[in-house]
Amino acid sequence: MTFSGFELLKNALNGGAGWTPHWRKAQPKAAYDVIVIGGGGHGLATAHYLAKEFGIRDVAVIEKGWIGSGNAGRNTTIIRSNYLLAGNIPFYELGMKLWEGLEQDLNYNAMVSQRGVLNLCHSDAQRDAFARRGNAMRLNGVDAELLDREGVRKMAPYLDFDNARFPVQGGLLQRRGGTARHDAVVWGYARAADRRGVDIVENCEVTGLRQENGKIIGVETTRGFIGARRVGVSVAGNSSRVASLAGLRLPIESYALQAFVSESLKPVIDCVVTFGAGHFYISQSDKGSLVFGGDLEPYPSYAQRGSLAIFADVAENAMALMPMLGRLRILRSWGGLMDMSMDGSPIIDRTPVDGLFFNGGWCYGGFKATPAAGFCFAHLIAKGEPHPAAAAYRLDRFERGCVIDEKGAGPSPNLH
Ligand SMILES: Cc1cc2nc3c(=O)[nH]c(=O)nc-3n(C[C@H](O)[C@H](O)[C@H](O)COP(=O)(O)OP(=O)(O)OC[C@H]3O[C@@H](n4cnc5c(N)ncnc54)[C@H](O)[C@@H]3O)c2cc1C
């Protein structure tokens, strides 16, 4: 079934009786050409592009829970391509272009909303750094605007401009940035991949990676062995655990990150705002809830939950920036698992095991990367060579000293 105005009207008149499930409940076959481990946004996007762009349809996505149960369904939905470094800009801009055509490509309403991402600066030095980043973006054909204090005031009059410690001095705006509905991105990719014949196997955990003579030959799962010529690992916060099944030790640590959502308000914040003097970012969902987050938990963990200390920190940041939030009621908070790499940038590469490919190390930035990561990972699996836009994301860059450290935080994963 294709979504169209006609289908909407028809189903509105017949009580929705014509809607069909978006994807089949596939049972695993004995073997596939390609298995993608992880039914998050990245794994499903990889399967979609494998089938659509590279004609590889004998593909299964193996997910231990239900699709979107990981970070794909837990993030704060921000998309942007406002990066500084040469290794990152082409990749994230490819992603932004794919976001711009995503709904037509998938025939699915992913609620992509280019409402603008505004990074606030609070000191002269920070403004200079923003000017430098904005120039790098523009030199690479990415939109960027440096706003002065009055320019920011026009966009976001509710900020505490004269906060004694962190007065707002200006901001870097990417108008093409914004948000997308995270669940819908998962469902849209799943539906599109399924329509091209991809099997989406849920409730099936990969427990082993079987090799023969240094080559991958399939995966052990809670539903038995499934053979495969090629296997792509795309499991976000579980990267180190799954890679260890093949005897690999990755330059990655996992940390929990929380997100918070408030009661619904009338429209008040019409773009994404990030606080430059602390770690805090906020936007308003189409339902009216304010959606916001801050720092990682301070210690590595595989627990998908966070501590009260981080909640207190996020609340302090919120109050410094928008005192009106002091009267806000929080509805829910939750945690997801971040695979933090040593330089804060991702890895999309072959592994030392023949036929085993890896996509991970996404840190805070993996949702916005979903289309580009899926596209580039599919390219890598199909052709055996990295896509030019992801050429810098090699596994050996740490031993070569070619790190892509956007924040300049050094080899401390939790600081990126
Ligand atoms: C609170 C929070 C806020 C965030 N906000 C943003 C944001 O605003 N913008 C942004 O760009 N990024 C954000 N991120 C990061 C982003 O969500 C992730 O980087 C991205 O979703 C990771 O890719 P994914 O969607 O494929 O991961 P996931 O959805 O986590 O997919 C990985 C899947 O692998 C499965 N899996 C794991 N182990 C196995 C196994 N052994 N066998 C089978 N399946 C397995 C998991 O169940 C999971 O479904 C945020 C993350 C969190 C936690």
The ligand as an SDF file (V2000), in Angstrom:
LIG
                    3D

 53 58  0  0  0  0  0  0  0  0999 V2000
   18.7240   10.3130   25.3600 C   0  0  0  0  0  0  0  0  0  0  0  0
   19.3630   10.3720   24.0180 C   0  0  0  0  0  0  0  0  0  0  0  0
   19.2430   11.5230   23.2500 C   0  0  0  0  0  0  0  0  0  0  0  0
   19.8420   11.6050   21.9840 C   0  0  0  0  0  0  0  0  0  0  0  0
   19.6160   12.7110   21.2160 N   0  0  0  0  0  0  0  0  0  0  0  0
   20.1100   12.7670   19.9450 C   0  0  0  0  0  0  0  0  0  0  0  0
   19.8020   13.8750   19.1030 C   0  0  0  0  0  0  0  0  0  0  0  0
   19.0470   14.7730   19.4690 O   0  0  0  0  0  0  0  0  0  0  0  0
   20.3550   13.8990   17.8660 N   0  0  0  0  0  0  0  0  0  0  0  0
   21.1880   12.9180   17.4200 C   0  0  0  0  0  0  0  0  0  0  0  0
   21.6750   13.0140   16.3120 O   0  0  0  0  0  0  0  0  0  0  0  0
   21.4470   11.8270   18.1760 N   0  0  0  0  0  0  0  0  0  0  0  0
   20.9330   11.7230   19.4280 C   0  0  0  0  0  0  0  0  0  0  0  0
   21.1790   10.6180   20.2140 N   0  0  0  0  0  0  0  0  0  0  0  0
   22.0320    9.5460   19.6860 C   0  0  0  0  0  0  0  0  0  0  0  0
   21.2860    8.6130   18.7440 C   0  0  0  0  0  0  0  0  0  0  0  0
   20.0280    8.2860   19.2630 O   0  0  0  0  0  0  0  0  0  0  0  0
   22.0940    7.3550   18.4890 C   0  0  0  0  0  0  0  0  0  0  0  0
   23.4300    7.6860   18.1780 O   0  0  0  0  0  0  0  0  0  0  0  0
   21.5320    6.5440   17.3060 C   0  0  0  0  0  0  0  0  0  0  0  0
   20.1470    6.3440   17.4780 O   0  0  0  0  0  0  0  0  0  0  0  0
   22.2680    5.2200   17.2140 C   0  0  0  0  0  0  0  0  0  0  0  0
   21.9130    4.4590   16.0750 O   0  0  0  0  0  0  0  0  0  0  0  0
   20.6540    3.4530   16.0160 P   0  0  0  0  0  0  0  0  0  0  0  0
   19.4450    4.2750   15.8300 O   0  0  0  0  0  0  0  0  0  0  0  0
   20.8670    2.4410   14.9940 O   0  0  0  0  0  0  0  0  0  0  0  0
   20.7580    2.8040   17.4630 O   0  0  0  0  0  0  0  0  0  0  0  0
   19.7360    1.8860   18.2740 P   0  0  0  0  0  0  0  0  0  0  0  0
   18.3190    2.3110   18.0870 O   0  0  0  0  0  0  0  0  0  0  0  0
   20.2360    1.7870   19.6670 O   0  0  0  0  0  0  0  0  0  0  0  0
   19.8950    0.4970   17.5050 O   0  0  0  0  0  0  0  0  0  0  0  0
   20.7680   -0.5250   17.8760 C   0  0  0  0  0  0  0  0  0  0  0  0
   19.9210   -1.7770   18.0110 C   0  0  0  0  0  0  0  0  0  0  0  0
   20.7710   -2.8960   18.1670 O   0  0  0  0  0  0  0  0  0  0  0  0
   20.0740   -3.8290   18.9620 C   0  0  0  0  0  0  0  0  0  0  0  0
   21.0380   -4.8110   19.4790 N   0  0  0  0  0  0  0  0  0  0  0  0
   22.0140   -4.6110   20.3940 C   0  0  0  0  0  0  0  0  0  0  0  0
   22.6690   -5.7560   20.6410 N   0  0  0  0  0  0  0  0  0  0  0  0
   22.1000   -6.7020   19.8470 C   0  0  0  0  0  0  0  0  0  0  0  0
   22.3420   -8.0930   19.6530 C   0  0  0  0  0  0  0  0  0  0  0  0
   23.2980   -8.7420   20.3020 N   0  0  0  0  0  0  0  0  0  0  0  0
   21.5570   -8.7420   18.7610 N   0  0  0  0  0  0  0  0  0  0  0  0
   20.5660   -8.1020   18.0760 C   0  0  0  0  0  0  0  0  0  0  0  0
   20.2970   -6.7970   18.2380 N   0  0  0  0  0  0  0  0  0  0  0  0
   21.0630   -6.1070   19.0970 C   0  0  0  0  0  0  0  0  0  0  0  0
   19.4430   -2.9650   20.0500 C   0  0  0  0  0  0  0  0  0  0  0  0
   18.3610   -3.6240   20.6870 O   0  0  0  0  0  0  0  0  0  0  0  0
   19.0230   -1.7450   19.2450 C   0  0  0  0  0  0  0  0  0  0  0  0
   17.6660   -1.8050   18.8440 O   0  0  0  0  0  0  0  0  0  0  0  0
   20.6010   10.5110   21.4890 C   0  0  0  0  0  0  0  0  0  0  0  0
   20.7130    9.3420   22.2500 C   0  0  0  0  0  0  0  0  0  0  0  0
   20.1030    9.2720   23.4990 C   0  0  0  0  0  0  0  0  0  0  0  0
   20.2290    8.0110   24.3070 C   0  0  0  0  0  0  0  0  0  0  0  0
  1  2  1  0
  2  3  1  0
  2 52  2  0
  3  4  2  0
  4  5  1  0
  4 50  1  0
  5  6  2  0
  6  7  1  0
  6 13  1  0
  7  8  2  0
  7  9  1  0
  9 10  1  0
 10 11  2  0
 10 12  1  0
 12 13  2  0
 13 14  1  0
 14 15  1  0
 14 50  1  0
 15 16  1  0
 16 17  1  0
 16 18  1  0
 18 19  1  0
 18 20  1  0
 20 21  1  0
 20 22  1  0
 22 23  1  0
 23 24  1  0
 24 25  2  0
 24 26  1  0
 24 27  1  0
 27 28  1  0
 28 29  2  0
 28 30  1  0
 28 31  1  0
 31 32  1  0
 32 33  1  0
 33 34  1  0
 33 48  1  0
 34 35  1  0
 35 36  1  0
 35 46  1  0
 36 37  1  0
 36 45  1  0
 37 38  2  0
 38 39  1  0
 39 40  1  0
 39 45  2  0
 40 41  1  0
 40 42  2  0
 42 43  1  0
 43 44  2  0
 44 45  1  0
 46 47  1  0
 46 48  1  0
 48 49  1  0
 50 51  2  0
 51 52  1  0
 52 53  1  0
M  END
$$$$
